[in-house]
Each structure stands twice: as C-alpha cells, then as structure tokens.
Amino acid sequence: MYQAFMESLKGINSIPVTPFDAEGRIDYPVFAEVLEHLIACGIPTIYPCGNTGEFYSLTLDEAKELVSFTVRQIGGRAKVIAGVGYDARTAGELALHAEQEGADGIMVHQPVHPFLLDRGLVAYYQSVARSTRLPLILYVRSENVTAEALREASGEPNIIGVKYAINHLPAFAKAVRLIGDDLVWICGTAEMWAPFFYAAGAVGFTSGLVNVDANRSQRMLNALRASNYEEAMALWDEIRPFEELREANRSGNNVSVVKEAMAQLGRLNAYVRPPIAELLPDEKKRVTEVLVGWGLLNHGTE
C-alpha cells in the first residue's frame, strides 16, 4: 500500500528552514523561495516542521499553516512529510490536519516528555498512527528508544520508516538486523554520518545542507549508491567543516549555521527564534570561510 511512498524516502530527505521576518513572523514569500529552490534541485521529499525548520519554536497554528502552505506550494512536485509532535493527542491532531490538507506522510518527532518507557513510547506511536491514514516515519533521537520498541511499534501498518538520529552505529545496526527491511531506515544526522549509516543499512539521509548547497548532498548520495566510498569520503571531507559548525554547542548551532550561510548567499536573513540564537561574529566568519572554500561566495564577501 505504501510502497511508492517508501521508495521516495530512499535518497535525500530535505528539512527546509522556516524564514522569519524582523518582527518574528513566518516570512511566507521567502519560504516559497526556499521550497522552490529544493524543487529546482530535484529533491524528492520535503519535511516542513522539522527540527531544521524550528518546529518546537512554532505555535500549533503556525505549524498547521506551514504544512498547508507547503502542500499548496509544492503542488505534487515532491512528497510533503509533515513533522508532528508534543503530547500524543496534539501530535494526532497535527497529523490529521496534515492528512486533510493533502500531505503525503508524517514524521513523528521524538517525544519531549522527560521520562520514557518502552511500553509508553509504543503507546504514543500507536496513538499517533491511528489518528491518520498517512504513512508515518518515527524520528528517533534518544538511546532510550530501543530496537525492541521500534519493532513492536512497526506492527502498526502505517508506520513504515525510521529516521535514526543517534550516532551509535552498533545500536542502529542492531535495530536494522532485528526489524529488517519492513521499515525504511534513514540516517537522521545528515551528510556527516550518512556514509557510515549507509554501510549499516540506511537507504537515505536527512539534510539541512540542501538549503545551502544541494549539489554536494546529491553527489554524496550518488557515490554511496554506486558503492564509490572513496568519492563519498572525499565529499565528506568537504562537507565536514560545515556540519561540525552545526554540531557546535551540543548542536545548538544546527539551524543558525544553515540560516547564516543562506543569509550570506543573499537567500534570506539569519533570524532564528529562542531558545536558539544567531551566530557570534567569529562563527559567522567560519561560515564565510566554508562558503568561499566551496566556491559559493567570493573571497572577502560577507
């Protein structure tokens, strides 16, 4: 039933930024440009309300509006996978709204509750899955989420994939080998970890980098598909400084680096919402150095 959708996940899963204006409101004309850039680059899946889209800084109404806008703007040219989260009832409400608006799938964010048990987590996933007919991808960010819990949750017919964002390859490999290809396995920590997850069973990876430079992401995907690991690792060397900047401050710079790069390229401003913040001057300089090194920015341009 979901086979065509599952195939669309086997590649680059793009997480667009959410642009804000000077008053902190979502800047929809600029967001339309962000989406059109991804479409022009041939990106097959687009996730509004992802972490790179600052999901947890959005109000529920904003999250709904962002998904509705994305569906209208994309117009069937790519799969739209809406991020949902918070408590189980709210996540279900967001999932149902996405279905009614014409989204193609749902990504369930890691639950934000400070405490977690396997049987409670499975109940959370089941509750969200049963609120919609759309296929679901589970976003896993905590080592407390066990392979056994994922296997039990996958008994829901519309839970079809896992975005695995824990950089613990043995745990990931255990989950893949326990559950197998009944689920689509996605590296959830982007190009920095994609080559290693690919070897352990991931068939796609998420990317915030595509907002800035989709070319390198696509070349890495092509190299991995061709088992050309020398080329993949050469690209990894190029991409690594950018991703290391995003990982700084316990990944507190994750979104800010992407938006700063886009701002330096004249694509949008660098505004973010609390609790994250714009980069410091020395961090902005390091972003400039990366963009110059990639040939995307003239030397000395800020």
C-alpha angles and dihedrals in degrees: 000000000000098000097114091048092049090053090055090061093059096094137024115355105196125209109198121210119243108234119216130198126228090276092053096252123135108269101220098181089056091043088055088056090050090053094045090052090056092048091049089053091055096247108169101200130039124188116201113194095031124142091265084053090057093242095173092054091058125091115236090253090051091049090053093046092049092053092046091050092048093052091050094045096047093046095192096310091118137007113274113212113186121214115227132178150131117093118358095256093050092045089052091049091052091047093051091048090052090051092049091049093053104259116158100221148351133244112203110212121223107277110258095213110122093227128054139179126184095242091047092049091050089050089051092052092045092051093053093043092053092052093069143028091222121107115261133218116198115221108213118194104150130074086219087076103090130205088239091058091050091050092052093046091050087068086083103094095224096050098096109154149027127218098204112201102170113105093219106113098188090055090048093048090049091054093047093049093044096049103023128193095329081099130047108238117214127186101236097193097068132226094336090070102019098101092053096044090046090059090051096051110285113137097189142015138216121243138197089167090074088074086066107024119003092172095075092045092052093046090052091050091049092049092050092048089051091048087240096146094165089062092042091054092046087057089045088058090054095046098040098083091055094047092046088056088053091050093053118116092024089306091308087132093053097110098024093062092051093049093045091053091049090048092052089051090052095247100119142329123280097242116143132173128244138295084047122052142203118274125273118248095261090049091051089052091055090052088052090052091053093049091048090049090052092051093242096113132039115246111271095017116129 
